Amino acid sequence: MKRKCFVLLFAALMAVCFAVPISADEAATKWQCENRSKVFEGHDKWKEAVRAYTNGKSTDRLSCKTEKSVKSTYTGELKVSIPKLESYALMTHKIDKSFSVSVKYSTSLKGKKKGTWAIQYHPVYNCRNITQRQYQKVDKKWKKTKVTKKVKTRDYKSMAYRVVYLSPKNKTSL
């Protein structure tokens, strides 16, 4: 009885295996980075670091030291490996590896109109759009398909600052 069940099971497996003939070539696919845009600048939203009030005659300085954790990232459906993407996009920093940036910025309030002034900052990124293309192995040769996926990379570049006028009133609390 056991032998008969084994033979039937083996026969069923062989029927399934040979019913849908798929060669290893037909099932093999890979992805490659195919096209990259020129570098363009991207950034996060402005954040306030410090604010101060001036009477319009002050010789004080408005200063801040910003310590921020930043990282290079990507958005979109990634089909290639992260090292391949970093290399193809010519990135300076590793994707998703956080590091700390510490920057000082100072400006004189001398000659500024009376009111509350603030220093704002944000990280700046070198961005690229990357096109990934799928290839399929047919008859032992890789053939280009029409299937593509887009990814946008953001590689940390620097910290930007600006000085903005907030109000003619004395609003020094954040």
MARLUMVEX-376203 format. One line per 5 residues: number of its first residue (from 1); their letters; for each residue x, y, z of C-alpha. Coordinates in steps of 0.001 Angstrom, whole numbers, plus 500000, padded with zeros to 6 digits. Layout:
residues N
NUM = a = X/Y/Z ~ ...
This chain:
residues 174
1 = mkrkc = 500000/500000/500000 ~ 502825/502408/500906 ~ 504629/501609/497676 ~ 501456/502211/495622 ~ 500910/505629/497308
6 = fvllf = 504532/506521/496669 ~ 504267/505581/492978 ~ 501045/507610/492587 ~ 502584/510605/494353 ~ 505719/510378/492213
11 = aalma = 503607/510138/489036 ~ 501557/513185/490074 ~ 504709/515202/490746 ~ 506203/514264/487388 ~ 502971/515255/485627
16 = vcfav = 503014/518689/487293 ~ 506706/519205/486557 ~ 506379/518369/482885 ~ 502961/519966/482310 ~ 504371/523535/482336
21 = pisad = 507806/523525/480743 ~ 509756/526581/481955 ~ 513436/526773/481243 ~ 515792/528586/483607 ~ 516429/531130/480846
26 = eaatk = 512761/532099/480571 ~ 512446/532725/484316 ~ 515674/534735/484702 ~ 515367/538529/485008 ~ 517673/541277/486175
31 = wqcen = 517536/545058/486588 ~ 520081/547658/485504 ~ 520340/551419/485949 ~ 519879/552840/482489 ~ 519554/556610/482619
36 = rskvf = 520278/559396/485114 ~ 519171/563002/485026 ~ 521453/565962/485566 ~ 521959/566891/489215 ~ 519323/569261/490580
41 = eghdk = 519057/570775/494035 ~ 516440/569692/496555 ~ 515886/570598/500203 ~ 513752/570107/503287 ~ 511432/572783/504720
46 = wkeav = 512939/575793/506460 ~ 513299/575462/510255 ~ 513969/578252/512688 ~ 517222/578098/514650 ~ 517134/581358/516632
51 = raytn = 515372/584722/516735 ~ 516140/588111/518266 ~ 514689/591598/518502 ~ 516594/594704/517413 ~ 515698/598337/518035
56 = gkstd = 517223/599283/514679 ~ 520353/600762/516268 ~ 521825/597644/517845 ~ 525263/596345/516945 ~ 524441/592869/518313
61 = rlsck = 524876/589699/516307 ~ 522334/586993/515683 ~ 524169/583638/515910 ~ 523341/579959/515968 ~ 525049/576606/515954
66 = teksv = 523042/573868/514277 ~ 523653/570184/514913 ~ 521474/567984/512766 ~ 521409/564324/511853 ~ 521145/563940/508078
71 = kstyt = 521275/561086/505581 ~ 521158/560491/501862 ~ 518023/558684/500693 ~ 516072/557435/497705 ~ 512372/557361/496881
76 = gelkv = 510560/555100/494447 ~ 510637/551368/493737 ~ 514257/550221/493968 ~ 515019/547190/491777 ~ 518838/547290/491741
81 = sipkl = 521037/546943/494815 ~ 521740/550037/496924 ~ 525503/549936/496117 ~ 524687/549842/492367 ~ 522313/552793/492757
86 = esyal = 524859/554801/494790 ~ 527539/554141/492199 ~ 525369/554935/489184 ~ 524010/558137/490779 ~ 527600/559190/491645
91 = mthki = 526600/559714/495281 ~ 529056/561069/497849 ~ 527308/559539/500885 ~ 525877/556077/501543 ~ 522086/555737/501362
96 = dksfs = 520279/555556/504729 ~ 523515/555968/506742 ~ 522903/558815/509218 ~ 525652/561219/510158 ~ 525769/564414/512183
101 = vsvky = 526410/567851/510703 ~ 527427/570772/512888 ~ 527420/574263/511363 ~ 527719/577771/512839 ~ 526075/580827/511299
106 = stslk = 526157/584454/512423 ~ 524908/587784/511078 ~ 525006/591367/512317 ~ 521807/593121/513356 ~ 523458/596481/512674
111 = gkkkg = 521416/598479/510186 ~ 518481/596032/510248 ~ 515054/597603/510646 ~ 513414/597564/514060 ~ 511714/594268/514864
116 = twaiq = 512196/590533/515300 ~ 514627/588699/513021 ~ 515293/584968/512742 ~ 517881/582642/511283 ~ 516339/579690/509445
121 = yhpvy = 518109/576633/508029 ~ 517541/573511/505982 ~ 519644/570669/504521 ~ 520355/570864/500789 ~ 520620/567739/498624
126 = ncrni = 522008/566894/495194 ~ 519155/565002/493528 ~ 518957/562769/490463 ~ 516200/560822/488767 ~ 517353/557322/487809
131 = tqrqy = 515619/554978/485360 ~ 515978/551242/486022 ~ 515258/548778/483212 ~ 514341/545110/483443 ~ 516228/542559/481321
136 = qkvdk = 515110/538993/480679 ~ 517282/536038/479713 ~ 516121/534451/476454 ~ 518172/531733/474745 ~ 521089/532413/477100
141 = kwkkt = 521205/536124/476126 ~ 519980/539129/478105 ~ 517255/541032/476230 ~ 516009/544507/477123 ~ 512309/544667/478096
146 = kvtkk = 509960/547652/478043 ~ 509555/547520/481840 ~ 511136/550465/483712 ~ 510960/551867/487246 ~ 511978/555372/488377
151 = vktrd = 513930/556217/491538 ~ 514924/559645/492890 ~ 518148/559924/494903 ~ 518897/562666/497449 ~ 522576/562988/498360
156 = yksma = 523345/565379/501268 ~ 525262/568447/500035 ~ 525231/571215/502674 ~ 523232/573236/505184 ~ 521652/576497/503930
161 = yrvvy = 520768/579516/506070 ~ 518704/582644/505612 ~ 517876/585650/507772 ~ 514204/586642/507760 ~ 512226/589531/509186
166 = lspkn = 509345/588214/511299 ~ 507577/591138/512933 ~ 507943/594771/513994 ~ 507083/593610/517524 ~ 509352/592075/520155
171 = ktsl = 508549/588365/519644 ~ 511703/586620/520785 ~ 510213/583311/521924 ~ 510122/580484/519367
